[in-house]
Amino acid sequence: MHVLVFLICLTSFSFTVPKFNSQSPFATGPSTVTAPKAKELSFASLSQVKDDSSTVMGEDEEPAPLFTTKLACQWRDVEWTEDASNHPEFQPREKTSLMKTVSSYRPSCEEVTPARVLLLGPISSGKSSFISSVQSVFNGRVTNRAMVGSFSSGFTKKLQSFNIRGQRREDSGLVLCDVMGLGDGVMNGLTLHDILSVIKGHVPEEHKFSPEQPVRSETVGYVKKPSLKDRIHCVAFVMDASKILTYPKSLSTTFQKLREHISDLGVHQVALLTHVDQICTETAKDATNVYKSCIIREMMGKAGALLGMSTSYIVPVKNYSSELDLDVNTDLLLLRAADHILQYADLYFQDNAPQHTEDRLKF
């Protein structure tokens, strides 16, 4: 009987859940319980992720991943290896085919042995790392052929040319040229004058750049009458995906001027979007997710807008940085980037016969 009375009394009361007032942490009031809304990470907030990550978290909390949406299908039709085994003797068909394509490439012009490709980009965008990463693929292990640093002012200060060597250590038909990075000020980084001097073939190997001392005819080793083999046959802009939203607006004007002058010389341009693994955790774990990532596709679009070029000229790249061993699908990304560059380098030889470029390259 007592139990029945208790149950009747219990059902006659209505319970409310206290809700904390936003203005007073101690004030409460009746409220209906609602599930907390998940925090959304928009592309526009990407630039704030780095700052947010510095907040002290509890032991059970984890930083929010940058990868927010994984598409069911790739937004570029790319083949990957089904067996991602990294055994030294395992060479998937796709990788073997691309390695052969890159290492056996020879310019269609008999006067030129290797195609010279100039890597241009902001300081610390990954130019030297890309060179070392491509060479690592052919070496079969991670190596740093081009000196790589993490200084805010950049590590490379001079013109250095690296002939990508094949598996048998023979020189290929691809030379990647590394130079000082583009700065965000007049006295910081490579100047437009010096860049055009490199492309025209006037700058000697190992020349150390200085904004205070631009390249002139009096410069030691200056090439007064460069031949076709001395010139740059393709320019690859290198952009850091993790910094796209934080690059200064003035950089867009810099790229516009650069592209106009480079195009006047008949040189084709492409772009590499590096550090994609830093904006997409799923791609960091597995390179095959790169073309399923919405955020990488979005950053490629922003890079295209910054450079003033279609995204069809841009390819994503994951360089080797802290890794000690190669990854098959990361190798495929690097090899496709090298093949992409060579396709446009070869257009230079098709479009610009020596007799057609002489007048264009005169001062």
JODA-V797266 format. One record per pair of residues at least 12 apart in sequence whose C-alpha atoms are under 6 Angstrom apart, sorted by the first residue. I is the first residue (numbers start at 0). GAP is how many residues later the second one is. Records with the same first field share a line. If there is no record, write none. Layout:
# JODA-V797266
I: GAP  GAP
This chain:
# JODA-V797266
15: 14
16: 13  14
17: 12
18: 12
65: 213  214
66: 213  214
68: 225
69: 222  223
70: 221
73: 217  218
74: 216
83: 244
94: 237
102: 63  69
104: 68
105: 67
108: 240
111: 117
113: 59  60
114: 58  59  60
115: 59  116  117
116: 59  60  115  116  117  118
117: 59  117
118: 59  117  118
119: 117  118
120: 60  61  116  117
121: 59  60
122: 31  58  59
123: 30
124: 114  115
127: 18  20
129: 189
131: 12  13  14
132: 186  187
133: 200
134: 29
137: 28  29
141: 182
155: 24
156: 23  51  52
157: 21  48  49  50  51
158: 19  20  46  47  48
159: 17  18  46
160: 15  16
161: 13  14
162: 12
186: 24
193: 21
198: 32  33
199: 31
200: 25  29  30
201: 20  21
202: 19
203: 17  18
232: 34  112  115
233: 33  34  35  111
234: 34
235: 33  34  35
236: 34
237: 33  34
238: 34
239: 33  34  35
240: 32  33  34  35
241: 37
251: 54
254: 52
269: 43
270: 43
271: 42  43  44
272: 43  44
273: 43  44
274: 43
286: 42  43
316: 16
